[in-house]
Amino acid sequence: MDTSARKRPKRLWVAAVLNMLVGVLAIGLIVFLLASTRVPVALRPGGVVAVSALGAPSFLIVASVIALLGKPYGRYLMLLAALVFFGTLIIQNVQLIGSANSALGQGTAPKVIANAVRASFELTINLWALLSSKTRQYFGGAAVVP
């Protein structure tokens, strides 16, 4: 399928660039946790946790690039990556909301709620961009109206 003649929908660009930025930021933060001497050893992620923490944002970045390249399966791969990455963030934050005052200390609940809402918005942007009719036409091979 030749996607060079068709124009990528702007919503696909927005979602893919957002995913790549969030993924690079997440990888940078994990590398900082692993490499920094300012982070106590007890707080550094272990092997399995580090691999999964680096794998999810890497998957998000690679899937977004594949979608931008216009591969037929790119839309579903990017959607799966967004569901895994942002869905995991939402689940973690929802679990922390119940224990925010006891486990994390007073005043952390608003921050955790803000994180859950932000991850929900990012997931919604991906759903909007990847399930829209313009994006479906782009990946389906139909000509996209500019």
CORPEZI-V292825 format. One record per residue. SS is DSSP state (2 for helix, 1 for strand, 0 for the rest). Layout:
SS + SS
This chain:
0 + 0 + 0 + 0 + 0 + 0 + 0 + 0 + 0 + 2 + 2 + 2 + 2 + 2 + 2 + 2 + 2 + 2 + 2 + 2 + 2 + 2 + 2 + 2 + 2 + 2 + 2 + 2 + 2 + 2 + 2 + 2 + 2 + 2 + 2 + 0 + 0 + 0 + 0 + 0 + 2 + 2 + 2 + 0 + 0 + 0 + 2 + 2 + 2 + 2 + 2 + 2 + 2 + 2 + 2 + 2 + 2 + 2 + 2 + 2 + 2 + 2 + 2 + 2 + 2 + 2 + 2 + 2 + 0 + 0 + 0 + 0 + 0 + 2 + 2 + 2 + 2 + 2 + 2 + 2 + 2 + 2 + 2 + 2 + 2 + 2 + 2 + 2 + 2 + 2 + 2 + 2 + 2 + 2 + 2 + 2 + 2 + 2 + 2 + 2 + 2 + 2 + 2 + 0 + 0 + 0 + 0 + 0 + 2 + 2 + 2 + 2 + 2 + 2 + 2 + 2 + 2 + 2 + 2 + 2 + 2 + 2 + 2 + 2 + 2 + 2 + 2 + 2 + 2 + 2 + 2 + 0 + 2 + 2 + 2 + 2 + 2 + 2 + 2 + 2 + 0 + 0 + 0 + 0 + 0 + 0
